Amino acid sequence: MGLREKLQKATPKDVRQAIRSGEFTSDTAGLGGGYLQGNLAIMPAEYATDFLRFCQRNPKPCPLVGVSETGDPFLPTLGDDIDIRTDVPQYKIFKKGELIEQVTDIRDHWRDDLVTFVLGCSFSFEDALMAEGIEVRHITQCKTVPMFRTNIQTVKAGPFHGEVVVSMRSMSVSDAIRAIEITSRFQQAHGAPIHFGDPAAIGIKDVNKPDFGDPTEIKDGEVPVFWACGVTPQVAITNAKPSLCITHAPGHMLISDIRGADQGRITI
C-alpha cells in the first residue's frame, strides 16, 4: 500500500503528522474524508483588517473558517496541535506580490507580527460527492484539481482585489444537478457551484489549459462545473503587494479536525 492510500484511511492528525515530518508533500485531494480542509493566507498584522474585510465581502471564494492570534502559529479552534508552520504540504512565499519561493516548512519565515487566515476548501465536499456515486475525476486520475481565472471580479477591500478563481469538475448533467444539491450544504467550503456549462461565459478560453492544477478529461455528454476557489486570495495578494504573504500551494491544504463540514457556517 502506497503512502497516499494509507493516508486516505488516516485521521486528520495522522495526515498532519506525515506532512509535518516531511514524509508527505503532495496535494491533499481525497484525504481527510469528512473533515474540513482549508486554504491558507498568512500576512503581517498591518494588512489583516483589510484582508478580513476582503473575505467578508467575498464569502463565496473566501469562506473564512479560522483566524489566529497575532504571532501565534497554532490554531486550536480548528484542531489539536495544528502548527501552521509545518502542517501544510507546500507553501508559497510572496514578497510585494511576487512569488519568491515554494517550500514545505515556513519555520524560518515565521515572525511575531504574522496573522493566519484559513478559508474553507472545496476538497471538503468531495467525499460527499463520491459517497453519492459521483466521480471526482482529479482524484480518480491522481491529479491536482484544475483551476481557472475568470472574468468575475471580487469586491475590493483596501489593496485587495482581483478576479475570482474557480475549480472545475466535469460530470453528467444529472450528476451536476445532484452535486449542486449536495454542495449547497457546504457553505464554509464554497457552497454550490457558481457556473456550469460554457466556460467562455465566465471568461475561460480553454478548459484544457488551467491556470493552476492539472487538466482532467471531460467525457462525451459531460459538462464542466465550476466552484469558487480559495486560490482567489492569491490573485488579490499579487495585486495588493503586501510586504510578505504566505499561502498554500494550490491543492496542498490544511486538514482540520472539524467534522461534518456540511452543518452550516463555522463561528470564528
Secondary structure as GFF3:
##gff-version 3
##sequence-region A 1 268
A	DSSP	alpha_helix	3	7	.	.	.	ID=ss1
A	DSSP	alpha_helix	12	20	.	.	.	ID=ss2
A	DSSP	beta_strand	35	44	.	.	.	ID=ss3
A	DSSP	alpha_helix	45	57	.	.	.	ID=ss4
A	DSSP	beta_strand	64	67	.	.	.	ID=ss5
A	DSSP	beta_strand	91	95	.	.	.	ID=ss6
A	DSSP	beta_strand	98	103	.	.	.	ID=ss7
A	DSSP	three_ten_helix	107	109	.	.	.	ID=ss8
A	DSSP	beta_strand	114	120	.	.	.	ID=ss9
A	DSSP	alpha_helix	123	131	.	.	.	ID=ss10
A	DSSP	alpha_helix	137	140	.	.	.	ID=ss11
A	DSSP	beta_strand	147	153	.	.	.	ID=ss12
A	DSSP	beta_strand	163	172	.	.	.	ID=ss13
A	DSSP	alpha_helix	173	183	.	.	.	ID=ss14
A	DSSP	three_ten_helix	187	189	.	.	.	ID=ss15
A	DSSP	beta_strand	195	196	.	.	.	ID=ss16
A	DSSP	three_ten_helix	199	202	.	.	.	ID=ss17
A	DSSP	beta_strand	222	228	.	.	.	ID=ss18
A	DSSP	alpha_helix	232	240	.	.	.	ID=ss19
A	DSSP	beta_strand	245	248	.	.	.	ID=ss20
A	DSSP	beta_strand	254	259	.	.	.	ID=ss21
###
